[in-house]
Amino acid sequence: MEQLFDKIHFDPFRPLPPEQIRQFAQMVSRIVDFRSKFTAAHSQTVSRLALFIGGALGLNEDECFKLSIAGLFHDIGKIGIDTAYIEKKGPLTEEEYNQVKLHSYYTGQILNELASADWFSDIVIWSREHHERLDGQGYPLSLSGDDIPLGARIIAYADVLSALMEDRPYRKGLNVDMTLEIIATKFAQIIDPEIFSVLQQYKVEIDHIINNCHQETRKVFYNSVENF
């Protein structure tokens, strides 16, 4: 991955049509996500959810587009994480969990290679900080309160929604009702309670986005495996 981004500047990509920028981000995200069948749809799902949430919150078109790109890039740092941790059927040890948590730091380091354009800086920050929490117990920077940008909070919700509704080695994906119940109990107060109050109004739309992403990516993933 370091070789892929070595000396690449994002300036030449900015004049490209939005769809071509998105295609570039999708290509990179699939390098990471397709390492495991459990994450094959993850970044695509986070991207579409972030785009939808941004629109529901009234963000402008450029901000929503950045959110969609940040969603595709948010887990790029997992290229440096052993997939055995992702596919482990039992709970991670403290050391294993600490290794997994490094992915958000790696994400920031990798995306900084593309940050020569000011336009891209928000994408770097939102992607790197999507595991920060209002109480300061997140990572990698232990930010708290208003120090966590809105874009990072949106990616955080998209990430949690996607993760809970995906299959994992130790459980099947949850339905949208159970997912929102868990978020209300465990995540809403430490990510952003105001955003969660908005999300609750769009249960059907969220469920539709996630199911569509899973179906689309499943086809691409298994076609790629068969062709390989």
C-alpha positions as CSV (number, residue, x, y, z in Angstrom):
1,M,0.0,0.0,0.0
2,E,2.9,2.4,0.7
3,Q,4.2,1.7,-2.8
4,L,0.7,2.4,-4.2
5,F,0.6,5.9,-2.7
6,D,4.3,6.7,-3.0
7,K,4.7,10.2,-4.4
8,I,1.1,10.3,-5.6
9,H,-0.4,13.8,-5.2
10,F,-4.2,14.2,-5.1
11,D,-4.1,17.5,-7.0
12,P,-4.4,15.8,-10.5
13,F,-7.5,13.9,-9.3
14,R,-9.5,17.0,-8.2
15,P,-10.4,18.2,-11.7
16,L,-11.7,14.7,-12.5
17,P,-15.5,14.2,-12.6
18,P,-16.8,13.1,-9.2
19,E,-17.6,9.6,-10.4
20,Q,-14.0,9.0,-11.4
21,I,-12.7,10.1,-8.0
22,R,-15.2,7.7,-6.4
23,Q,-14.0,4.9,-8.7
24,F,-10.5,5.5,-7.6
25,A,-11.5,5.4,-3.9
26,Q,-13.6,2.2,-4.5
27,M,-10.6,0.5,-6.1
28,V,-8.4,1.2,-3.1
29,S,-11.1,0.3,-0.6
30,R,-11.6,-3.1,-2.2
31,I,-7.9,-3.9,-1.9
32,V,-8.5,-3.7,1.9
33,D,-12.0,-5.0,2.3
34,F,-11.7,-8.0,0.0
35,R,-9.0,-9.5,2.3
36,S,-11.9,-11.0,4.3
37,K,-15.4,-12.0,3.3
38,F,-16.6,-10.5,6.5
39,T,-15.6,-7.0,5.5
40,A,-16.1,-7.2,1.7
41,A,-19.1,-4.8,1.8
42,H,-18.0,-2.6,4.7
43,S,-16.4,0.4,3.1
44,Q,-19.0,0.6,0.4
45,T,-21.7,0.5,3.0
46,V,-20.1,3.1,5.2
47,S,-19.6,5.4,2.1
48,R,-23.3,5.2,1.2
49,L,-24.5,5.6,4.7
50,A,-22.3,8.6,5.3
51,L,-23.6,10.2,2.1
52,F,-27.2,9.6,3.2
53,I,-26.6,10.8,6.8
54,G,-24.9,14.0,5.5
55,G,-27.9,14.7,3.3
56,A,-30.3,14.1,6.2
57,L,-28.4,16.6,8.3
58,G,-28.6,19.2,5.6
59,L,-24.9,19.2,4.5
60,N,-24.1,20.7,1.1
61,E,-23.3,18.6,-2.0
62,D,-19.5,19.0,-1.7
63,E,-19.5,18.0,2.0
64,C,-21.7,14.9,1.2
65,F,-19.3,13.9,-1.6
66,K,-16.3,14.2,0.8
67,L,-18.2,12.0,3.3
68,S,-18.8,9.3,0.6
69,I,-15.0,9.3,-0.2
70,A,-14.0,9.3,3.5
71,G,-16.3,6.3,3.9
72,L,-14.5,4.4,1.2
73,F,-11.1,5.3,2.7
74,H,-11.8,5.2,6.4
75,D,-10.4,1.6,7.0
76,I,-7.5,1.8,4.5
77,G,-5.2,1.5,7.5
78,K,-6.4,-2.1,8.0
79,I,-4.0,-3.1,5.2
80,G,-1.5,-3.2,8.0
81,I,-3.6,-5.4,10.3
82,D,-3.4,-9.2,10.3
83,T,-6.7,-10.5,8.9
84,A,-6.6,-13.3,11.5
85,Y,-7.8,-10.7,14.0
86,I,-10.8,-9.8,11.7
87,E,-11.7,-13.4,11.2
88,K,-11.2,-14.6,14.8
89,K,-14.2,-16.5,16.1
90,G,-13.7,-15.5,19.7
91,P,-13.0,-12.3,21.6
92,L,-9.7,-10.5,20.9
93,T,-7.1,-10.4,23.6
94,E,-6.1,-7.0,24.8
95,E,-2.9,-7.1,22.7
96,E,-4.8,-8.1,19.6
97,Y,-7.4,-5.4,20.2
98,N,-4.6,-2.8,20.6
99,Q,-3.2,-3.9,17.2
100,V,-6.5,-3.6,15.5
101,K,-7.0,-0.1,17.0
102,L,-3.8,1.0,15.2
103,H,-5.7,0.9,11.9
104,S,-7.1,4.4,12.3
105,Y,-3.6,5.8,12.9
106,Y,-2.4,4.0,9.8
107,T,-5.3,5.4,7.9
108,G,-4.2,8.9,8.7
109,Q,-0.6,8.2,7.7
110,I,-1.5,6.6,4.4
111,L,-4.1,9.3,3.4
112,N,-1.6,12.0,4.2
113,E,0.2,10.8,1.1
114,L,-2.7,12.2,-0.9
115,A,-3.2,15.3,1.1
116,S,-1.3,17.8,-1.1
117,A,-4.7,19.4,-2.0
118,D,-6.5,21.4,0.8
119,W,-9.8,19.9,-0.5
120,F,-8.6,16.5,0.6
121,S,-7.7,17.4,4.1
122,D,-11.2,16.9,5.5
123,I,-11.3,13.4,4.1
124,V,-8.0,12.6,5.9
125,I,-9.3,14.0,9.2
126,W,-12.7,12.4,9.1
127,S,-11.3,9.0,8.1
128,R,-8.6,9.1,10.8
129,E,-10.9,10.2,13.6
130,H,-14.0,8.0,13.1
131,H,-13.1,6.1,16.3
132,E,-12.9,9.2,18.5
133,R,-15.5,9.5,21.2
134,L,-17.1,12.5,23.0
135,D,-15.8,11.2,26.4
136,G,-12.2,11.1,25.2
137,Q,-12.0,7.3,25.3
138,G,-11.7,6.9,21.6
139,Y,-8.6,6.6,19.4
140,P,-6.1,7.3,17.9
141,L,-5.8,10.9,19.3
142,S,-8.2,10.6,22.4
143,L,-10.1,13.7,21.2
144,S,-13.2,14.7,23.1
145,G,-16.3,17.0,22.7
146,D,-16.2,19.6,20.0
147,D,-12.7,18.7,19.0
148,I,-14.2,15.8,17.0
149,P,-15.4,17.2,13.7
150,L,-18.9,16.5,12.5
151,G,-17.7,14.6,9.5
152,A,-15.8,12.1,11.7
153,R,-19.0,11.6,13.8
154,I,-21.0,10.9,10.7
155,I,-18.4,8.3,9.6
156,A,-18.5,6.9,13.1
157,Y,-22.2,6.2,12.9
158,A,-22.0,4.8,9.4
159,D,-19.2,2.5,10.6
160,V,-21.1,1.2,13.6
161,L,-24.3,0.7,11.6
162,S,-22.5,-1.2,9.0
163,A,-20.4,-3.3,11.4
164,L,-23.4,-4.4,13.5
165,M,-25.5,-5.4,10.5
166,E,-22.6,-7.4,8.9
167,D,-21.9,-11.1,9.5
168,R,-19.0,-11.7,11.8
169,P,-17.1,-15.0,12.5
170,Y,-18.9,-15.2,15.9
171,R,-22.4,-14.0,15.0
172,K,-24.8,-13.2,12.2
173,G,-25.5,-9.7,11.2
174,L,-28.2,-8.0,13.3
175,N,-31.4,-6.5,11.9
176,V,-31.9,-2.7,11.9
177,D,-34.1,-2.7,15.0
178,M,-31.6,-4.5,17.2
179,T,-28.8,-2.4,15.7
180,L,-30.5,0.9,16.6
181,E,-31.3,-0.4,20.0
182,I,-27.6,-1.3,20.7
183,I,-26.5,2.1,19.3
184,A,-29.0,3.9,21.6
185,T,-27.6,2.0,24.6
186,K,-23.9,1.9,23.9
187,F,-22.9,4.5,21.3
188,A,-25.3,7.4,21.0
189,Q,-24.1,9.4,24.0
190,I,-20.4,9.0,23.1
191,I,-20.7,9.6,19.3
192,D,-23.4,12.3,19.0
193,P,-26.9,12.1,20.5
194,E,-28.3,14.7,18.2
195,I,-27.2,12.8,15.1
196,F,-28.7,9.7,16.5
197,S,-32.1,11.4,17.0
198,V,-32.1,12.1,13.2
199,L,-31.0,8.5,12.4
200,Q,-34.0,7.1,14.2
201,Q,-36.3,8.7,11.7
202,Y,-34.7,6.9,8.8
203,K,-34.8,3.2,9.9
204,V,-36.3,2.0,6.6
205,E,-33.8,3.9,4.5
206,I,-30.8,2.7,6.5
207,D,-31.9,-0.9,6.2
208,H,-32.4,-0.5,2.5
209,I,-28.9,1.0,1.9
210,I,-27.2,-1.7,3.9
211,N,-29.0,-4.6,2.3
212,N,-28.4,-3.3,-1.2
213,C,-24.7,-2.8,-0.5
214,H,-24.4,-6.4,0.9
215,Q,-26.1,-7.8,-2.2
216,E,-24.1,-5.8,-4.7
217,T,-20.8,-6.5,-3.0
218,R,-21.5,-10.2,-2.5
219,K,-21.8,-10.6,-6.3
220,V,-18.6,-8.7,-6.9
221,F,-16.7,-10.5,-4.2
222,Y,-17.6,-14.0,-5.2
223,N,-17.1,-13.2,-8.9
224,S,-13.6,-12.0,-8.1
225,V,-12.9,-15.2,-6.2
226,E,-14.2,-17.4,-9.0
227,N,-12.2,-15.5,-11.6
228,F,-9.1,-15.7,-9.5
